[in-house]
Amino acid sequence: MLIGATLGLVSYVPILVAFGNPRLAAAVSCAIFFAGSVASAIGLLLPWLLARFGRDPAYGSGPVIQDILSLLIYFAVLRAFGI
């Protein structure tokens, strides 16, 4: 969560400068925070769960699930901000 928070804070100013829209900058910063938090949790828990059920944990370490969830989170946060 700390990495997501850091990236979210760092991204606020460049987005604000580039687009001049504080609501867009806040929405993208929040989306980066939530997506980073969820991706790190999934990246930790999914291989662990697979190993607990006797499956190969390497199947859970692929970025496909995290990428899809990150996109869904991004779109959900933008919709919540009304953008």
Contact map, one row per residue, 1 for C-alpha under 8 A:
11111000000000000000000000000000100110010000000000000000000000000000000000000000000
11111100000000000000000000000000000000000000000000000000000000000000000000000000000
11111110000000000000000000000000100110000000000000000000000000000000000000000000000
11111111000000000000000000000001111110000000000000000000000000000000000000000000000
11111111100000000000000000000001100000000000000000000000000000000000000000000000000
01111111110000000000000000000000100000000000000000000000000000000000000000000000000
00111111111000000000000000001001100000000000000000000000000000000000000000000000000
00011111111100000000000000011111100000000000000000000000000000000000000000000000000
00001111111110000000000000001000000000000000000000000000000000000000000000000000000
00000111111111000000000000000000000000000000000000000000000000000000000000000000000
00000011111111100000000010011000000000000000000000000000000000000000000000000000000
00000001111111110000000011011000000000000000000000000000000000000000000000000000000
00000000111111111000000010000000000000000000000000000000000000000000000000000000000
00000000011111111100000000000000000000000000000000000000000000000000000000000000000
00000000001111111111100110000000000000000000000000000000000000000000000000000000000
00000000000111111111110110000000000000000000000000000000000000000000000000000000000
00000000000011111111000000000000000000000000000000000000000000000000000000000000000
00000000000001111111000000000000000000000000000000000000000000000000000000000000000
00000000000000111111100000000000000000000000000000000000000000000000000000000000000
00000000000000111111110000000000000000000000000000000000000000000000000000000000000
00000000000000110011111110000000000000000000000000000000000000000000000000000000000
00000000000000010001111111000000000000000000000000000000000000000000000000000000000
00000000000000000000111111100000000000000000000000000000000000000000000000000000100
00000000000000110000111111110000000000000000000000000000000000000000000000000100101
00000000001110110000111111111000000000000000000000000000000000000000000000000000000
00000000000100000000011111111100000000000000000000000000000000000000000000000000000
00000000000000000000001111111110000000000000000000000000000000000000000000001100100
00000001001100000000000111111111000000000000000000000000000000000000000001001100000
00000011101100000000000011111111100000000000000000000000000000000000000000000000000
00000001000000000000000001111111110000000000000000000000000000000000000000001000000
00000001000000000000000000111111111000000000000000000000000000000000000011001100000
00011011000000000000000000011111111100000000000000000000000000000000000001000000000
10111111000000000000000000001111111110000000000000000000000000000000000000000000000
00010000000000000000000000000111111111000000000000000000000000000000000010000000000
00010000000000000000000000000011111111100000000000000000000000000000110011000000000
10110000000000000000000000000001111111110000000000000000000000000000010000000000000
10110000000000000000000000000000111111111000000000000000000000000000000000000000000
00000000000000000000000000000000011111111100000000000000000000000100110000000000000
00000000000000000000000000000000001111111110000000000000000000000110110000000000000
10000000000000000000000000000000000111111111000000000000000000000000000000000000000
00000000000000000000000000000000000011111111100000000000000000000000000000000000000
00000000000000000000000000000000000001111111110000000000000000000100000000000000000
00000000000000000000000000000000000000111111111000000000000110000100000000000000000
00000000000000000000000000000000000000011111111100000000000000000000000000000000000
00000000000000000000000000000000000000001111111110000000000000000000000000000000000
00000000000000000000000000000000000000000111111111000000100110000000000000000000000
00000000000000000000000000000000000000000011111111100001111110000000000000000000000
00000000000000000000000000000000000000000001111111110000100000000000000000000000000
00000000000000000000000000000000000000000000111111111000100000000000000000000000000
00000000000000000000000000000000000000000000011111111111100100000000000000000000000
00000000000000000000000000000000000000000000001111111111100000000000000000000000000
00000000000000000000000000000000000000000000000111111110000000000000000000000000000
00000000000000000000000000000000000000000000000011111110000000000000000000000000000
00000000000000000000000000000000000000000000000001111111000000000000000000000000000
00000000000000000000000000000000000000000000000001111111100000000000000000000000000
00000000000000000000000000000000000000000000001001100111111000000000000000000000000
00000000000000000000000000000000000000000000011111100011111110000000000000000000000
00000000000000000000000000000000000000000000001000000001111111000000000000000000000
00000000000000000000000000000000000000000000001000000001111111000000000000000000000
00000000000000000000000000000000000000000010011001000000111111000000000000000000000
00000000000000000000000000000000000000000010011000000000111111100000000000000000000
00000000000000000000000000000000000000000000000000000000011111111100000000000000000
00000000000000000000000000000000000000000000000000000000000011111110000000000000000
00000000000000000000000000000000000000000000000000000000000001111111000000000000000
00000000000000000000000000000000000000000000000000000000000001111111100000000000000
00000000000000000000000000000000000001100110000000000000000001111111110000000000000
00000000000000000000000000000000000000100000000000000000000000111111111000000000000
00000000000000000000000000000000000000000000000000000000000000011111111100000000000
00000000000000000000000000000000001001100000000000000000000000001111111110000000000
00000000000000000000000000000000001101100000000000000000000000000111111111000000000
00000000000000000000000000000000000000000000000000000000000000000011111111100000000
00000000000000000000000000000000000000000000000000000000000000000001111111110000000
00000000000000000000000000000010011000000000000000000000000000000000111111111000000
00000000000000000000000000010011001000000000000000000000000000000000011111111100000
00000000000000000000000000000000000000000000000000000000000000000000001111111110000
00000000000000000000000000000000000000000000000000000000000000000000000111111111000
00000000000000000000000000110110000000000000000000000000000000000000000011111111100
00000000000000000000000100110010000000000000000000000000000000000000000001111111111
00000000000000000000000000000000000000000000000000000000000000000000000000111111111
00000000000000000000000000000000000000000000000000000000000000000000000000011111111
00000000000000000000001100100000000000000000000000000000000000000000000000001111111
00000000000000000000000000000000000000000000000000000000000000000000000000000111111
00000000000000000000000100000000000000000000000000000000000000000000000000000111111
